[in-house]
Amino acid sequence: GSQYTSRSYSKRLKDNGIIQSMSRRGNCWDNAPIESFFSHFKSELIYLIDTTDPKEMISLINDYIYFYNNERIQLKNGMSPIEYRTHSE
């Protein structure tokens, strides 16, 4: 939304040491990889777990991120993100 581009919001982020990252205007492709990640994240973890314990939630999220980056095979290229990055270097 437009509120995230306002000067007051940007100033508040900067004052709190947060670096704002936004895609280029009118370019939906900039956001596609993270949208894909969050789609998988929600369907493969968030919607399936039943916990209200913050420590357990943090552990589950960290485990999922590790799994996603190192073990989960991407259908598009048949490799995990780490394998793909290593392969393309």
C-alpha positions in Angstrom: 0.0 0.0 0.0 0.9 3.6 -0.4 1.4 4.1 3.3 4.7 2.2 3.0 6.0 4.8 0.6 5.2 7.8 2.8 8.1 9.9 4.1 7.0 9.6 7.7 7.0 5.8 7.5 10.4 5.8 5.7 11.7 8.1 8.4 10.5 5.9 11.2 12.2 2.9 9.7 15.4 4.8 9.3 15.3 6.1 12.8 15.0 2.6 14.1 17.8 1.2 12.0 15.6 -0.7 9.5 16.6 -0.7 5.9 13.5 -0.4 3.6 13.5 -2.7 0.5 10.9 -2.2 -2.1 10.5 -3.4 -5.7 10.6 -1.0 -8.6 7.4 0.7 -9.4 5.2 -1.2 -11.8 7.4 -4.3 -11.9 5.5 -7.2 -10.3 8.4 -9.6 -11.2 10.6 -8.0 -8.5 8.5 -9.5 -5.8 7.8 -13.0 -7.4 10.5 -15.0 -5.6 9.5 -13.9 -2.1 5.8 -14.2 -2.9 6.5 -17.8 -4.0 8.5 -18.5 -0.7 5.7 -17.2 1.5 3.1 -19.2 -0.4 5.0 -22.4 0.3 5.9 -21.3 3.8 2.2 -20.8 4.7 0.9 -24.0 3.0 3.8 -26.3 4.2 4.2 -24.9 7.7 1.9 -22.2 9.1 -1.4 -23.7 8.2 -0.3 -27.2 9.5 1.0 -26.4 12.9 -0.9 -26.1 16.1 1.2 -24.2 18.7 1.0 -20.9 20.5 4.4 -21.2 22.2 6.6 -18.5 20.8 9.9 -20.5 21.3 8.4 -23.5 19.5 7.2 -21.2 16.7 10.6 -19.6 16.2 12.2 -23.1 16.2 9.7 -24.4 13.6 10.2 -21.3 11.4 14.0 -21.5 11.6 13.8 -25.3 10.7 11.6 -24.5 7.8 13.8 -21.8 6.4 16.8 -24.2 6.6 14.8 -26.9 4.9 13.6 -24.6 2.2 17.0 -23.3 1.4 19.0 -26.5 1.7 16.7 -29.5 1.1 13.5 -28.5 -0.6 13.7 -29.3 -4.4 12.4 -26.5 -6.6 10.2 -27.9 -9.4 11.5 -25.3 -11.9 15.1 -26.5 -11.8 15.2 -29.7 -9.8 17.6 -28.3 -7.1 17.4 -26.6 -3.7 18.2 -22.9 -3.7 21.6 -23.6 -2.2 22.4 -26.2 -4.9 21.2 -23.8 -7.6 23.4 -20.9 -6.2 26.4 -23.2 -6.0 25.8 -24.6 -9.4 25.5 -21.2 -11.1 28.7 -19.7 -9.5 
